[in-house]
Amino acid sequence: MNKGTKEGTQQEISFTRILNQKNNLELWRRLEVDPQGHYAIRVKYQKFGAINGSKVLPKADVFIAKGSVATDYLKLKEYFLDEDDLEEFALSPISGSGISIKRADSTKYQIMKMSPPTFKKLFRSNMLAAGASIYCNNEKDFSKNHKILEAWGVVENEFKAYFNEALDIDLKDLTTNIDRTSLAKVKKWSNNEIARIINTDTRISDFIFYGIGNFEEPYTATWLFVHNVLVKNHIIPFNITTGSGRSRGDYTIVLKPS
């Protein structure tokens, strides 16, 4: 299975090799792990996500495992190890060692992509996702708004009632130019409200940024390797978008670094 883009995959392989060569021990010191008897393992396979309800790519791209790997084998593999090697040498994964690897040249990588079922499990309603996904700029797109509500499983009358009360507006028609201003208010407020909830609800932010509550260890991301620097993972400033697939019927809420 190819994991991520070609460039992202190469970044993960390179990072794994650098750790396993153990020439520069700064990364190991940052991880607070003794390099002796420990190895970096690249994640190769999808894992079951409890919230996703299916196998998906985990948050961690690389993790640390304890055990012994023959030096000759390491050299033969050019110091690259993955989950097949984990099983082959009966290595023991270290809890809390998961590392999310970002391309060195990437500033707009995807933090999280939420489908309607996943968003509803997290936020317990898809109303805000529907509001954030609504078309409000080009009149030619307004006719697609019924499809937006359908995709997110939101009833139109309930949508209007919710936002009319929340924003003190009089939203009547989702498909014509008459309510353009109100629809723009709905979209802006929904994005802001989603961001507010993420920043204040630990259960949701833990899932989005770390994978906690979704994946077992070591597949959560305790660490973040970004711009060639290893740091403790954290809630970074983000923007909310609908992704690039909305026009094709792929309805999602996407978080990217701001």
C-alpha positions in Angstrom: 0.0 0.0 0.0 1.3 3.4 -0.9 1.0 5.7 2.1 0.5 9.4 1.2 2.0 11.2 -1.8 5.2 10.1 -3.3 7.1 13.0 -1.8 5.5 12.4 1.6 6.4 8.7 1.5 10.0 9.6 0.7 10.0 12.0 3.7 8.8 9.2 6.0 11.4 6.7 4.6 14.2 9.3 5.0 13.3 10.1 8.5 13.2 6.4 9.5 16.6 5.9 8.0 18.1 8.9 9.8 16.9 7.6 13.1 18.1 4.1 12.5 21.6 5.2 11.3 22.1 6.8 14.8 24.8 9.1 13.5 23.0 12.2 14.8 21.5 11.4 18.2 19.7 14.7 18.6 16.4 13.3 17.4 16.7 10.4 19.9 17.5 12.8 22.7 14.4 14.9 21.8 12.3 11.7 21.9 13.9 10.9 25.3 14.6 7.3 24.1 17.9 5.4 24.4 18.9 4.7 20.7 20.5 1.4 21.8 18.0 -1.4 21.4 15.4 0.9 19.9 14.4 1.4 16.2 12.3 3.6 14.1 9.5 1.8 12.3 7.5 3.2 9.4 3.8 2.6 9.5 2.8 0.6 6.4 -0.7 -0.6 7.0 -4.1 1.0 7.8 -5.4 0.7 11.4 -8.9 0.4 12.8 -10.2 3.8 13.8 -12.8 3.6 16.5 -14.5 6.8 15.5 -14.2 6.2 11.8 -15.6 2.7 12.3 -13.2 1.3 9.6 -9.5 0.8 8.8 -7.9 4.1 7.8 -4.4 5.6 7.8 -3.4 6.4 11.5 -2.0 9.7 12.8 1.5 8.3 13.3 3.7 7.7 10.3 6.6 6.4 12.3 7.0 5.0 15.8 9.7 3.6 18.0 10.0 -0.1 18.9 12.2 -1.9 21.3 14.2 -5.1 20.6 17.1 -6.3 18.5 17.8 -6.1 14.8 21.0 -7.5 13.4 23.4 -4.9 12.1 23.9 -6.7 8.9 20.2 -6.7 8.2 20.0 -3.0 9.0 22.7 -2.3 6.5 21.1 -4.6 3.9 17.8 -2.6 4.3 19.8 0.7 4.2 18.5 1.3 7.7 14.8 1.4 6.7 12.4 -0.7 8.8 8.6 -0.9 8.5 5.9 -3.0 10.2 6.9 -6.1 8.3 10.2 -5.9 10.2 8.4 -5.2 13.4 6.7 -8.6 13.1 9.8 -10.4 11.7 12.0 -9.4 14.7 9.2 -9.5 17.3 9.9 -5.9 18.3 7.8 -4.2 21.0 6.2 -0.8 20.1 6.8 2.0 22.5 3.6 3.8 23.7 3.6 7.5 23.0 6.3 7.4 20.4 4.1 8.0 17.3 5.4 10.7 15.0 3.5 12.5 12.3 5.8 13.4 9.4 5.1 16.4 7.2 6.9 17.2 4.0 9.7 19.8 4.5 8.3 21.9 1.7 4.7 21.7 2.7 2.9 24.5 4.4 -0.7 23.6 3.5 -0.8 19.9 4.5 -4.1 18.4 5.6 -4.6 18.1 9.3 -7.9 16.3 9.2 -10.6 15.4 6.7 -14.0 14.6 8.2 -16.8 12.8 6.3 -20.4 13.2 7.3 -20.4 10.1 9.5 -17.2 11.1 11.3 -18.2 14.7 11.8 -21.5 13.6 13.3 -19.8 11.2 15.7 -17.5 14.1 16.9 -20.0 17.0 16.9 -23.1 14.9 17.5 -24.8 16.9 14.7 -24.0 17.8 11.1 -25.8 21.1 11.2 -22.6 23.1 11.4 -20.9 21.1 8.7 -23.9 21.7 6.4 -23.7 25.4 7.2 -20.0 25.5 6.5 -20.5 23.7 3.2 -23.3 25.8 1.8 -22.9 27.8 -1.4 -23.2 31.5 -0.9 -21.1 33.3 -3.6 -22.1 32.4 -7.1 -25.8 32.3 -7.9 -25.3 29.5 -10.4 -24.2 27.2 -7.5 -27.1 28.0 -5.2 -29.2 25.2 -6.8 -26.7 22.7 -5.3 -27.6 23.6 -1.7 -30.3 21.1 -1.5 -27.7 18.4 -2.4 -25.5 19.8 0.4 -28.1 19.3 3.0 -29.0 15.9 1.7 -25.3 14.8 1.8 -24.9 15.9 5.4 -28.3 14.4 6.4 -29.8 17.7 7.4 -33.5 18.5 6.9 -34.1 21.9 5.2 -36.7 23.2 7.6 -34.5 22.3 10.6 -31.6 24.0 8.9 -33.5 27.2 8.4 -34.9 27.2 11.9 -31.5 26.5 13.5 -29.7 29.3 11.8 -32.6 31.8 11.9 -32.5 31.5 15.7 -28.8 31.3 16.1 -28.1 34.3 13.8 -31.4 36.2 14.2 -31.9 36.2 10.4 -34.8 35.3 8.2 -33.5 32.6 5.9 -36.2 31.6 3.4 -34.7 30.2 0.2 -31.4 28.3 -0.1 -31.4 28.1 -3.9 -31.7 31.7 -5.2 -29.9 35.0 -4.8 -32.6 36.4 -2.5 -30.8 35.1 0.6 -27.2 35.5 -0.5 -26.3 37.7 2.5 -27.9 35.4 5.0 -26.2 32.3 3.5 -22.9 34.1 3.8 -23.6 34.7 7.4 -24.5 31.1 7.9 -21.2 29.9 6.3 -19.0 32.3 8.2 -20.6 31.6 11.6 -20.5 27.8 11.0 -16.8 27.9 10.3 -16.2 30.0 13.4 -18.3 27.8 15.5 -16.6 24.6 14.3 -13.2 26.2 15.1 -14.4 27.3 18.6 -15.6 23.9 19.5 -12.4 22.2 18.3 -10.3 24.7 20.4 -12.4 24.2 23.5 -13.4 20.5 23.4 -10.5 18.3 24.4 -12.3 15.1 23.2 -12.5 16.6 19.7 -9.1 18.2 19.5 -7.4 15.1 20.8 -9.0 13.1 17.9 -8.2 15.7 15.3 -4.6 16.5 16.1 -3.4 13.4 17.9 -5.7 10.6 16.9 -6.5 9.9 20.6 -9.7 8.1 21.1 -9.5 6.7 17.6 -6.3 4.7 17.4 -4.5 2.4 19.8 -0.9 3.1 20.7 1.6 3.6 19.1 -0.5 5.0 16.3 -1.5 8.3 17.8 0.8 11.2 17.0 2.6 12.4 20.2 5.3 14.0 18.0 5.3 16.2 14.9 8.2 16.4 12.5 7.5 19.5 10.4 9.9 21.9 8.5 12.6 19.4 9.4 12.1 20.0 13.2 10.9 17.4 15.7 8.5 18.9 18.3 5.8 17.7 20.7 2.6 17.6 18.8 0.2 20.4 19.6 -3.0 22.2 18.5 -1.8 24.4 15.7 -3.7 27.4 14.2 -5.9 26.1 11.4 -8.4 27.1 8.7 -11.6 25.2 7.9 -12.5 24.4 4.3 -14.8 22.1 2.4 -11.9 20.5 0.5 -11.6 20.2 -3.2 -14.2 17.6 -3.8 -17.4 19.4 -3.0 -18.2 20.1 -6.7 -17.8 16.3 -7.4 -20.1 15.3 -4.6 -17.3 14.5 -2.1 -18.7 16.3 1.0 -16.1 16.8 3.8 -14.9 19.3 6.3 -11.1 19.8 6.0 -8.6 21.4 8.4 -5.4 22.9 7.1 -2.7 25.0 8.8 -3.5 28.7 8.7 
